[in-house]
Structures are given as structure tokens and as C-alpha cells.
Amino acid sequence: MTSDPAASGSLVIHSVRLVDGGVVVPDAWVRIEHGIIVDRGTGGTWAAADEVVDAAALAGPGAVLTAGFVDIHGHGGAGASFDDGVEAIRTARALHRQHGTTRAVVSLVTAPLDDLARRVADIADLTETDTDILGSHLEGPFLDPAHHGAHEPTLLRHPAADDVTRLLGAGRGTIRQVTLAPELPGGLDAVRLIVESGAVAAVGHTSADAGLAVQAFEAGATLLTHAFNAMPGIHHRAPGPVLAAAADHRVVLEVIADNVHLDPHVIKLVFDSAPGRVALITDAMAAAGSADGHYDLGAVSVTVEGGIARADDTGSIAGSTLTQDLALRRAVDAGVALADAVRALTETPADAIGVGDRFGRLTVGHVGDAVLLDAQLHVARVWVDGRH
């Protein structure tokens, strides 16, 4: 998607419950001019604009307005995989945009180094033309074979400094995060390399215990990739990486709130354990917004039945068919407060990858990305750069 904020004129959205910054403001309005939020308030104090949207009339009583959702970990949708090139990325992004995800990081699964270098270079080019693409995420190949999940184990490798540097260079500063298992030879040094490049190091697909996870966080890792999945769980004598992450206020925990990867009670547990540090991701693969059937996730063959994706060879969960609006509803159904769930879709993921100064908030000076939802939290309209 390309966008021209200068052509968007002025827009006022009024008569909404504004959910932003961890609070809910009733009977609120937001004003966007030339793609940027310039004012907000309550009641009827808004001034005339080129376009005025009565949210209550459009989405019904109890309508909710949030910042545009930011997905920092997803692999595709609408039958298209992010690994399959520019047009596939655009196809999948169009599907997720309809569900409120106005900005996204393009996640790539494990592949040969040559392929990954080419793909991150293509995504770097794409960020210059498609403003909704925030960069790439390398989920592999530096993963623990014992927790490979839906990644092809024969393609996994240790994070040798030359390989890490090559991929980071190919991304030309657009790689937003790299998931790796810090226990692999060179793992902690790789964390430092990644962070020094300006990307985020994420702990995931790992056998690390709590102590090693702490070492990774001390080395600079600030994300936990899809908490609980592809890593040791919580045992009363072996707390594992999840509790280590929850105890470290520098670390954001990714959560897949689809009631498949995590039970609703566990979704609520993560929010309670790490307030303000949860990022609701989709980890969506090509079947999101598409039909059950057979798909490829990188080099892995996947079958989707009843909306649940599993690798054909191992039966491992292979990504999700989730969209972020559904993640919002699942989190709220699990007992998470609406404002906290919205924060996990907006400002927390934006801050986690260093773009919170532009995205993830409905405050003056931020980009005019917004999502209007009805009282049941179904998307009624989406704006990107103030444009519908």
C-alpha cells in the first residue's frame, strides 16, 4: 500500500469511546489533518473538517476508536505467504488491514541464507514504497532444533557472526527483529550484534532456562517470541524463560491470543504478570482469512483444519489463522481490560520495535492511523494516514 498523507485533507471522527494510553475516554473526538493527528477532545467541541464521521451513527452505540494496530510478528494471510515475494506480501497485508492492522512487520520463516538475504533486501525496497510495511523479522534460522516448531530443522544453523552480519546488512537497516535461541554457540554474541545494528533481539524457539534467558536479556534482548510456545514452560522448580521475561521490565512478551496457542487463563496470566509489556501478535500464516486446506509455510507443508494450522510431518502448531481484531476480542473475553488489550495491539508493539514516536497512539503528532470498532469489537472502518 502506498499513501500520500498530504492529499488526505482534514478528518474528524466524533462520538466515540476513545481507547488510548491505557484509558477509555467517553464521547471523544479526534482530528486528523494531512495524515497527522492534530487535536482531540470530548463532546461537541470539534471544528468543521473536510470529512466528519459520526462514529455512533456508523458503528452503533458504544463505538470504540483506537490507534491502528501494529503487528510485529505475522507470516501471511488471504492465501498468500510473506515468504513468496512482494505481491504476496501486499495480498496478505490487504487482508490484515481490513482487520485493523495498519502497520506490520513482515516475518520470514527459516530458509537458506541466500534466500533470506534476498527476501530481506526485497522487503527493504518495499518499505520505501509501501508505507504500511515497517520492515522484516527473521524468525530463524538461528533456532533450537529441539523447538523448531514449523521451521524446517535441516535448515537451522548456529548464529555465526558472519551469517548474522550478512543478513543484517542485506536488510539495510530495515530488519526490525531477529528471533534466536541464545543457548546456541555464539548466541549471546549474536544478541549483541543484532542490538548494535539497531534491530531487536528476541528470545524464542529455545531450550533456554530462566538463567540463560536472563543472560540474553542482559546482553540486550528485549522481546520474547510468542510466549510459552516453542520454549520451556513454567515449572515450580524451573521457572523458564517466560517468568524471566515477565520479571524484566525491559522485555516485551509476544502473545498469540487465539485460544489455540494459549488457553484463555494463560492469556490473562501473561497480562497480569507483565502489565504494559504484552504485544498481541497474529503469527498468522497464509490461511488467515482463507479456507482450510493445505499450505506451505516456508519449507514446511501445513494442513489447516477448523482454522488450526499444523505441520504435516510433526503435528506442531504452524502459525495461526488469527487477525488482530479477533486477538482483541479473545483477550477481552479472557478477562483482560479493554484498555490493556488495546495497548497490546498498538503502543506496546510500536514501542517494542522503536516506532512508538510515530505509530500506536492517538495523540497529537502521531500518524493518523485509526480503527473504529462496534461495541462487540468488530471492525467498522480503518484509516491509514487519515485515509479510509
FENRA-V729071 format. One line per field, one symbol per residue. ss: DSSP state (h for helix, s for strand, l for the rest). burial: 1 if it has 24 or more other ideal C-beta (glycine too) atoms within 12 Angstrom, else 0. Layout:
BEGIN
ss->???
burial->???
END
This chain:
BEGIN
ss->llllhhhllsssssssssssllsssssssssssllsssssssllllllllsssshhhhhllllsssslsssllllssllsshhhlhhhhhhhhhhhhhllssssssssslllhhhhhhhhhhhhhhllllllssssssslllllhhhlllllhhhlllllhhhhhhhhhhllllssssssllllllhhhhhhhhhhlllssssllllllhhhhhhhhhhlllssllllllllllsllslhhhhhhhlllllssssllllllllhhhhhhhhhhllllssslllsllllllllsssssllssssssllsssslllllsllslllhhhhhhhhhhllllhhhhhhhhlhhhhhhllllllllllllllsllsssslllllssssssllsl
burial->1010100111111111111110011011111110111111000001001000111101100111111111111111111111110101111111111111111111111110101110111111011001111111111111111011111110111010001111110110011111111111011111111110101111111111110111111011111111111111010000111111110101111111111111000111111011011111111111111100001111110111001111100001111111111111111101010111111111111111111101111110011111111100111111111111
END
